[in-house]
Amino acid sequence: MKRAVIQTCFYLFTGLLITTVHAFEPTDPACLAPAKQGGGIHLTCELASTSLLAANLIDIPMETIFKPGGIGAVAYNYVVGVKRNDPSMVVAASSGSALNLAIKKFGRYGVEDVRWLGALGADYGLVAVQPDAPWNSLVELINDLKRGQPIVIGGGGSIGSQDWMKSALLAREAGLDPKKLNYVAFEGGGEALSAFAAGHFQVFSGDVSEVRDLLSREEIKVLAVFSPDRLNGHLSSIPTATEQGYPIQWRVWRGFYMGPDVSDDAYNWWVNTFRRLVKTEEFNEQRKKLGLYPFFMVGEEFGTYVRKSVRKHRRTAMDIGLIHD
């Protein structure tokens, strides 16, 4: 890859001295994934690492470092407390990160304590069951929930996480108490899907991209997607929750943040590199391969968007009685 070089020439009494200054470029690029392997957070790192290298925007393969715990809290505290000024490391995040910040799941640190870098794609929530499950629509599932059937729902994250929140909003719309859902929490979507495949719970609350491989093998049945309209391609036959009488939408942005003391040079390098990346064929092929949809926003615009999302999620959490002012 061509490196940007600034050359400044100084004429001194002793002759010509040429000083060459290299602009910032990461020497050991890394993506920190605040979850276990598998699931949407891992996928977010994969999107960046694979497409950046394929598009020749980095010379060195980007390492993915897994740091699970507290559905992102451990990683957030690690970045703010230890990796405050690491210019080569980006941290995978999602709308779930904004939700966790809204309900203060990241402890004493808030939305202003990191530098929000950008989003490279979007995902959508869904409700899915085993292929041989008795439910063939969202309506059938909710009717059994209303009848008090002992149905266990599982997802990545504890009560208050976005997987729980999707189920909670659905329950509220159905006239049920969200806090009485039989919900089992896992450390990320990958772990939840492994337990789901093993039959440890009946209903999976997750995201479209997380089940793409299971769908292709017909090992999962999706009852509804939380998108405004039906999704395209092989998902076009799956109805939205709104179509089935439950007007719930949940778009999941997939993006990144950096430490609070990262230099402007480093931060702007990543912002501008992401701008170049999304225009490449390599990126768009990888985004589609991973089952993500177009959604791009970087820099201060993205930071403003995340702050607004945190405020919106906080109002939602208060509306359903999860938190109180």
LINVENGI-V989934 format. One record per residue. N is the residue number from 0. RES is the residue in one letter. PHI is phi in whole degrees, -180 to 180 (NA if undefined). Layout:
n=(N:N)
res=(RES:RES)
phi=(PHI:PHI)
//
This chain:
n=(0:1:2:3:4:5:6:7:8:9:10:11:12:13:14:15:16:17:18:19:20:21:22:23:24:25:26:27:28:29:30:31:32:33:34:35:36:37:38:39:40:41:42:43:44:45:46:47:48:49:50:51:52:53:54:55:56:57:58:59:60:61:62:63:64:65:66:67:68:69:70:71:72:73:74:75:76:77:78:79:80:81:82:83:84:85:86:87:88:89:90:91:92:93:94:95:96:97:98:99:100:101:102:103:104:105:106:107:108:109:110:111:112:113:114:115:116:117:118:119:120:121:122:123:124:125:126:127:128:129:130:131:132:133:134:135:136:137:138:139:140:141:142:143:144:145:146:147:148:149:150:151:152:153:154:155:156:157:158:159:160:161:162:163:164:165:166:167:168:169:170:171:172:173:174:175:176:177:178:179:180:181:182:183:184:185:186:187:188:189:190:191:192:193:194:195:196:197:198:199:200:201:202:203:204:205:206:207:208:209:210:211:212:213:214:215:216:217:218:219:220:221:222:223:224:225:226:227:228:229:230:231:232:233:234:235:236:237:238:239:240:241:242:243:244:245:246:247:248:249:250:251:252:253:254:255:256:257:258:259:260:261:262:263:264:265:266:267:268:269:270:271:272:273:274:275:276:277:278:279:280:281:282:283:284:285:286:287:288:289:290:291:292:293:294:295:296:297:298:299:300:301:302:303:304:305:306:307:308:309:310:311:312:313:314:315:316:317:318:319:320:321:322:323:324)
res=(M:K:R:A:V:I:Q:T:C:F:Y:L:F:T:G:L:L:I:T:T:V:H:A:F:E:P:T:D:P:A:C:L:A:P:A:K:Q:G:G:G:I:H:L:T:C:E:L:A:S:T:S:L:L:A:A:N:L:I:D:I:P:M:E:T:I:F:K:P:G:G:I:G:A:V:A:Y:N:Y:V:V:G:V:K:R:N:D:P:S:M:V:V:A:A:S:S:G:S:A:L:N:L:A:I:K:K:F:G:R:Y:G:V:E:D:V:R:W:L:G:A:L:G:A:D:Y:G:L:V:A:V:Q:P:D:A:P:W:N:S:L:V:E:L:I:N:D:L:K:R:G:Q:P:I:V:I:G:G:G:G:S:I:G:S:Q:D:W:M:K:S:A:L:L:A:R:E:A:G:L:D:P:K:K:L:N:Y:V:A:F:E:G:G:G:E:A:L:S:A:F:A:A:G:H:F:Q:V:F:S:G:D:V:S:E:V:R:D:L:L:S:R:E:E:I:K:V:L:A:V:F:S:P:D:R:L:N:G:H:L:S:S:I:P:T:A:T:E:Q:G:Y:P:I:Q:W:R:V:W:R:G:F:Y:M:G:P:D:V:S:D:D:A:Y:N:W:W:V:N:T:F:R:R:L:V:K:T:E:E:F:N:E:Q:R:K:K:L:G:L:Y:P:F:F:M:V:G:E:E:F:G:T:Y:V:R:K:S:V:R:K:H:R:R:T:A:M:D:I:G:L:I:H:D)
phi=(NA:-71:-100:-74:-129:-110:-111:-120:-108:-116:-98:-111:-59:-83:139:-98:-114:-109:-109:-111:-117:-91:-68:-61:-156:-63:-90:-141:-59:-145:-120:-88:-105:-79:-164:-80:-61:87:85:-69:-68:-60:-60:-63:-64:-62:-59:-69:-64:-70:-75:-62:-71:-63:-88:60:-96:-134:-92:-111:-55:-83:-82:-101:-112:-94:-139:-75:134:63:49:107:-67:-62:-65:-61:-67:-65:-67:-68:-90:-120:-103:-63:-127:-75:-81:-103:-111:-110:-119:-68:-147:-155:-59:-64:-64:-64:-65:-62:-67:-64:-103:62:-81:-96:76:-78:-90:-123:-65:-84:-90:-134:-103:-77:-93:172:-114:-112:-175:-131:-132:-136:-71:-154:-123:-136:-137:-66:-56:-99:-65:-73:-97:-117:-154:-64:-60:-63:-63:-67:-61:-70:-63:-65:-79:83:-62:-77:-102:-102:-108:-130:-168:-83:115:-80:-59:106:-72:-70:-67:-68:-62:-59:-66:-65:-64:-65:-63:-62:-63:-87:84:-103:-84:-57:-74:-101:-64:-87:-114:-112:-98:-133:-85:101:-66:-62:-66:-63:-66:-63:-68:-63:-63:-83:83:-80:-153:-99:-124:-101:-106:-154:-126:-58:-63:-70:-109:-59:-70:-62:-64:-65:-97:57:-103:-153:-121:-91:-88:-164:-113:-97:-106:-66:-135:-60:-81:-90:66:-71:-98:-65:-85:-90:-73:-79:-64:-60:-56:-95:96:-125:-73:-121:-125:-146:-92:-108:-80:-122:-152:-149:-134:-134:-63:-68:-105:-62:-65:-61:-60:-68:-59:-68:-62:-66:-58:-69:-67:-63:-62:-70:-60:-68:-91:-92:-67:-61:-65:-65:-66:-68:-59:-66:-60:-86:78:-100:-114:-61:-168:-132:-160:-137:66:-64:-59:-68:-58:-63:-62:-64:-61:-64:-63:-61:-64:-65:-64:-65:-63:-63:-62:-72:-61:-94:81:-74:-134:-133:-66)
//
